[in-house]
Amino acid sequence: MALFTRKSTAAPTVTEAPAVDPALAALTGTYTIDPSHSSIGFTVRHAMVTNVRGSFGEHEGTLVVDGTDPANSSASIDVKIASVDTGIADRDGHLVSGDFFDAEKFPHMTFRSTKAEQLGGEAYRITGDLTIKDVTRPLAIDLEFNGSATDVYGNERVGFEGSADILRSDWGLTWNAALETGGVMVSDKVKLTFDISAIKAAAPVA
């Protein structure tokens, strides 16, 4: 099931608008990301031979979903840098230090969308501005719509998962150490991952 619109099987006339699935149109609304059922993570190559994975335990955000026109959808996410968790306390401490994120001076990483589009089927792309430290650069995130459901508490939910590759040096994260065997300790390329569950806000009372 595609999130937004389905193509009509009938040949449209010049004035005919695309058919809209009522069930998909019903998803239209503002959603709050549920941090207890969502994850924002990353994978980076370490010492040229293995991957280190981590995540940010504290984040919040809002999705505006348009079930009839994906171009009207948007996303806003704020991540608390000090909540980084790679499973090693010393490594986490290094990441929040001035060598990397400098969390004391720049406590948040943010994403603000500027464009949303349907790529086909359940695939979407959302483009926006990612800010890390004092650097803001464009970022495109490819997403898959995982569906919608009403949970046992009556909350209407939607789910997305996706990823994006970045070069951390583009955001001023340049610390590294050379290896005796050649190469560097930490790769420049980082894979960001998103697994999002969001709850629909109640309709305002007239």
C-alpha positions as a printed Julia matrix, in Angstrom:
206×3 Matrix{Float64}:
   0.0    0.0     0.0
   1.49   3.32   -1.02
   1.31   6.09    1.53
  -0.04   8.81   -0.65
  -1.78   8.45   -4.01
  -2.64   5.57   -6.3
  -2.86   5.9   -10.05
  -6.25   5.4   -11.62
  -6.43   2.49  -14.08
  -8.68   4.57  -16.33
  -7.04   6.97  -18.77
  -7.35  10.45  -17.25
  -8.76  13.34  -19.21
  -7.06  16.68  -19.25
  -9.21  17.92  -16.37
  -9.4   14.68  -14.37
  -7.58  14.67  -11.02
  -5.72  11.52   -9.85
  -7.85   9.14   -7.8
  -7.18   9.28   -4.07
  -7.59   6.25   -1.8
  -9.8    7.37    1.14
  -7.83   5.14    3.52
  -4.61   6.87    2.56
  -6.16  10.3     2.68
  -7.26   9.49    6.24
  -3.6    9.33    7.28
  -3.27  13.05    6.69
  -2.32  14.84    9.89
   0.45  15.81   12.3
   2.35  13.05   14.05
   4.69  13.13   17.04
   7.68  10.79   16.92
   7.5    8.21   19.72
  11.1    8.0    21.02
  10.44   4.83   23.01
   9.58   2.96   19.79
  11.93   4.76   17.4
  15.67   4.79   16.85
  18.13   7.16   15.19
  21.48   5.5    14.71
  24.73   5.44   12.78
  27.38   3.04   11.5
  31.02   4.01   10.93
  34.07   2.01    9.89
  36.66   1.56   12.66
  40.36   0.83   12.08
  39.56  -0.08    8.47
  38.37  -3.57    9.46
  35.07  -3.44   11.33
  31.95  -1.36   11.9
  30.98   0.49   15.06
  27.27   1.09   15.56
  25.65   3.61   17.83
  22.42   5.46   18.45
  21.02   8.57   20.1
  18.68   7.69   22.96
  17.03  11.09   23.27
  15.3   12.68   20.33
  12.01  14.31   19.44
  10.29  15.36   16.29
   7.17  15.99   14.26
   5.96  14.56   10.96
   3.3   16.27    8.87
   1.81  13.66    6.55
  -0.34  14.56    3.55
  -2.14  11.42    2.42
  -3.15  12.97   -0.91
  -0.02  14.88   -1.93
   3.42  13.86   -0.62
   4.91  17.19   -1.62
   3.01  18.76    1.27
   4.55  16.42    3.86
   7.4   17.5     6.13
   9.61  16.44    9.04
  11.37  18.14   11.92
  13.76  16.23   14.22
  15.93  17.28   17.17
  18.55  14.9    18.6
  20.32  15.32   21.93
  24.01  14.72   21.25
  24.86  13.77   24.84
  22.54  10.77   24.53
  24.92   9.0    22.1
  25.42   5.34   22.95
  27.91   3.0    21.27
  28.07   0.57   24.18
  31.48   1.83   25.35
  31.43   4.69   27.88
  34.94   5.93   27.05
  34.13   6.05   23.35
  30.86   7.88   24.02
  32.8   10.39   26.12
  35.19  10.99   23.24
  32.32  11.5    20.8
  30.7   14.22   22.91
  34.05  15.97   23.47
  35.51  18.81   21.44
  37.26  16.3    19.17
  33.9   15.37   17.68
  30.46  16.79   18.52
  31.43  19.23   21.31
  28.07  18.54   22.96
  28.55  21.12   25.71
  28.69  23.91   23.15
  26.41  22.32   20.53
  23.92  20.13   22.44
  21.63  19.26   19.53
  21.71  17.91   15.99
  18.69  18.99   13.95
  16.97  18.16   10.68
  14.39  20.39    9.0
  12.85  19.15    5.76
  12.52  21.32    2.68
  11.11  18.82    0.17
   9.23  15.5     0.14
   8.56  13.22   -2.81
   7.25   9.77   -3.65
   9.74   7.65   -5.6
   7.31   4.83   -6.33
   5.45   2.2    -4.35
   6.34   2.5    -0.66
   9.57   4.44   -1.36
   9.9    8.12   -0.52
  12.66  10.7    -0.24
  12.72  13.62    2.13
  15.3   16.35    1.63
  16.21  19.0     4.14
  18.87  20.77    6.19
  20.97  18.79    8.68
  22.74  20.88   11.29
  25.63  19.45   13.31
  27.61  21.81   15.51
  27.51  25.12   13.62
  27.36  23.63   10.11
  24.15  23.25    8.1
  24.19  21.23    4.88
  21.53  19.56    2.71
  20.67  15.91    3.33
  18.41  13.53    1.41
  16.95  10.57    3.31
  15.46   7.63    1.44
  12.52   6.18    3.37
  10.21   3.19    3.18
   6.67   3.49    4.51
   6.09   0.54    6.86
   2.34   1.04    7.19
  -0.16   2.38    9.69
  -2.0    0.85   12.63
  -4.04   1.65   15.73
  -2.25   0.38   18.84
  -3.86  -1.15   21.95
  -4.16   2.32   23.52
  -6.09   3.71   20.57
  -3.17   5.7    19.14
  -3.03   5.99   15.36
   0.54   5.26   14.24
   2.6    5.39   11.08
   6.03   3.85   10.61
   9.0    4.64    8.38
  12.52   3.33    8.09
  15.35   4.73    6.05
  18.98   5.7     5.73
  21.42   8.22    4.33
  25.2    8.26    3.8
  27.19  11.33    4.74
  30.8   12.41    4.99
  31.29  13.59    8.56
  34.01  15.99    7.46
  31.33  17.97    5.61
  29.98  18.91    9.05
  33.38  19.67   10.59
  33.83  16.28   12.31
  37.41  15.77   11.2
  39.23  14.13   14.13
  41.23  11.04   13.17
  44.36   9.05   13.9
  46.67   7.37   11.42
  47.24   3.61   11.69
  50.75   2.14   11.54
  49.57  -0.28    8.85
  48.08   2.53    6.78
  44.65   4.08    6.73
  42.91   5.87    9.58
  41.14   4.99   12.8
  37.67   6.32   11.83
  36.2    6.45    8.34
  34.9    9.7     6.94
  31.79   7.99    5.58
  28.97   7.49    8.08
  25.67   5.74    7.5
  22.71   7.29    9.31
  19.7    5.06   10.02
  16.15   5.95   10.98
  13.42   3.65   12.31
  10.46   5.84   13.17
   7.11   5.23   14.81
   4.93   8.34   15.13
   1.58   8.96   16.8
  -1.13  11.04   15.19
  -2.22  14.12   17.1
  -5.87  14.36   18.04
  -7.97  16.5    15.75
  -8.65  19.95   17.22
 -12.06  20.44   18.77
 -14.22  22.71   16.68
